[in-house]
Amino acid sequence: MTFFERLAERIATTNSIVSVGLDPDPDRLPDAVQDVDLPRWAFNRRIIDATHEHAACYKPNAAFYEDSDGWRALRETIAYAHGKDVPVLLDAKRGDIGNTARQYATVLDEADAITVNPYMGRDSLDPFLSRSSKGIFLLCRTSNRGGGDIQDLELASGEPVYERVATLADEWNDEGNIGLVVGATAPAELEALRELVPEIPFLVPGVGAQGGDEAAAVEYGLAEGVGLVNSSRGIIFAGEQARGEYFGAAGEAAKQLKQSLNRHR
């Protein structure tokens, strides 16, 4: 089963397109997990317990795991999510050539999908794209404030860089395993890209803490009902503002986002 086939099943099972970003910032972890072995893993486990009924996918960001204890925590997290039958998309934004790219791609031995940077061209992506059962999400039009500095630049052909990335993704999608990262903070670009590549699923970050457009994320993010809308801090740190149980607040935030997105489906 390919990643997108598995994701379609998960979306149907949970009636959810929510991707929960597992970004356990050590400076924000609650006291309940501070004095245990692998605090990031302990935090993620409790977040998964609280949110898995509402999660179509989990999306750990590699930046929060790039040390020896972090990689241990990540492996435990992936295994635990799989035990709940939830796929895992590693947000790593990798992109390099030759042996380096092949080494980066080995993380797909454990994760189900990955984000990659297409800036270095097709050969830098081949080790990822050749993994036909895995999902490969190319950065296209990102949700950050400066995303347009390069992505909006107009090429000699008259198209912006982000549209060229989408066109290339469509050409490279021989295995049907490519998705695109398109931020909810750029709804006009979301619409334009959906018209350009109607069959490619999108990973749409930027809702929640970044204030992205939920309606546009749903309307343009899904291809044949498959796609993901991600929230990280708005879910996993919801307990910081809650009067009740910390991790219960994360579960409630995931449920509320699922219900809010489903109003647009």
Long-range contacts (C-beta under 8 A, 24 or more apart in sequence): 1-133, 2-132, 2-133, 2-134, 2-135, 2-176, 2-177, 3-87, 3-112, 3-113, 3-133, 3-134, 3-135, 3-177, 4-135, 4-176, 4-177, 4-179, 4-201, 4-226, 6-87, 6-112, 7-56, 7-57, 7-87, 7-135, 7-201, 7-226, 7-228, 8-225, 8-226, 10-56, 10-57, 10-85, 10-86, 10-87, 11-56, 11-225, 11-226, 13-85, 14-53, 14-54, 14-55, 14-56, 14-258, 15-258, 15-262, 16-54, 16-55, 16-56, 16-258, 16-261, 16-262, 17-56, 17-218, 17-221, 17-222, 17-227, 17-228, 17-229, 17-258, 17-261, 17-265, 18-54, 18-55, 18-56, 18-57, 18-228, 18-229, 18-230, 18-231, 18-254, 18-257, 18-258, 18-261, 19-55, 19-56, 19-57, 19-58, 19-59, 19-89, 19-203, 19-228, 19-229, 19-230, 19-231, 20-47, 20-51, 20-55, 20-57, 20-58, 20-59, 20-230, 20-231, 20-232, 20-235, 20-236, 20-254, 21-58, 21-59, 21-60, 21-61, 21-91, 21-205, 21-230, 21-231, 21-232, 21-233, 21-235, 21-236, 22-47, 22-48, 22-58, 22-59, 22-60, 22-61, 22-64, 22-77, 22-232, 22-236, 23-60, 23-61, 23-63, 23-64, 23-232, 23-233, 23-236, 24-64, 24-73, 24-236, 25-64, 26-64, 28-237, 28-240, 30-239, 30-246, 32-246, 38-69, 38-72, 38-73, 38-76, 40-64, 40-65, 40-69, 40-70, 40-73, 40-77, 41-72, 41-73, 41-76, 41-77, 43-236, 44-73, 44-76, 44-77, 44-80, 45-76, 45-77, 45-80, 46-247, 47-235, 47-236, 47-247, 47-250, 48-77, 48-80, 48-81, 48-84, 48-86, 49-247, 50-247, 50-248, 50-250, 50-251, 50-254, 51-235, 51-250, 51-251, 51-254, 52-81, 52-84, 52-86, 53-251, 53-255, 54-251, 54-254, 54-255, 54-257, 54-258, 55-86, 55-254, 56-86, 56-87, 56-228, 57-86, 57-87, 57-88, 57-89, 57-113, 57-228, 58-86, 58-87, 58-88, 58-89, 59-88, 59-89, 59-90, 59-91, 59-203, 59-228, 59-230, 59-232, 60-88, 60-90, 60-91, 61-91, 61-92, 61-232, 62-90, 62-91, 62-92, 62-93, 75-110, 78-110, 78-111, 87-112, 87-113, 88-112, 88-113, 89-113, 89-114, 89-115, 89-135, 89-137, 89-203, 89-228, 90-114, 90-115, 91-115, 92-116, 93-117, 93-139, 94-128, 95-119, 95-120, 95-124, 95-125, 96-120, 96-124, 97-123, 97-124, 101-125, 101-126, 101-127, 101-128, 102-127, 104-128, 105-131, 108-134, 113-137, 113-179, 115-139, 115-181, 115-203, 118-165, 118-168, 118-169, 122-168, 122-172, 125-172, 129-172, 129-174, 129-175, 129-177, 129-178, 130-175, 131-177, 132-175, 132-176, 132-177, 133-177, 134-177, 135-177, 135-179, 136-177, 136-178, 136-179, 137-178, 137-179, 137-180, 137-181, 137-203, 138-165, 138-169, 138-178, 138-179, 138-180, 138-181, 139-165, 139-181, 140-165, 140-166, 140-169, 140-180, 140-181, 140-182, 140-193, 141-181, 141-182, 141-183, 141-186, 141-189, 141-190, 141-193, 142-181, 142-182, 142-183, 142-205, 143-183, 143-184, 143-185, 143-186, 143-205, 143-206, 143-210, 143-212, 144-183, 144-185, 147-183, 147-185, 147-186, 148-186, 162-189, 162-193, 163-192, 163-193, 163-196, 166-193, 166-196, 166-197, 166-200, 167-196, 167-197, 169-197, 169-200, 170-196, 170-197, 170-199, 170-200, 173-200, 179-203, 179-227, 181-205, 182-220, 182-221, 183-210, 183-212, 184-210, 184-212, 184-213, 184-214, 184-216, 184-217, 184-221, 184-229, 185-210, 185-211, 185-212, 185-213, 187-212, 187-213, 187-216, 187-220, 190-216, 190-217, 190-220, 190-221, 191-216, 191-219, 191-220, 193-220, 194-219, 194-220, 194-221, 194-223, 198-223, 199-223, 199-224, 201-226, 201-227, 201-228, 202-227, 202-228, 203-227, 203-228, 203-230, 204-228, 204-229, 204-230, 205-230, 205-232, 206-230, 207-231, 207-234, 207-257, 208-232, 208-233, 208-234, 208-235, 208-257, 209-233, 209-234, 214-260, 214-261, 214-264, 215-264, 217-261, 217-264, 218-261, 218-264, 218-265, 219-264, 222-265, 229-257, 229-261, 231-257
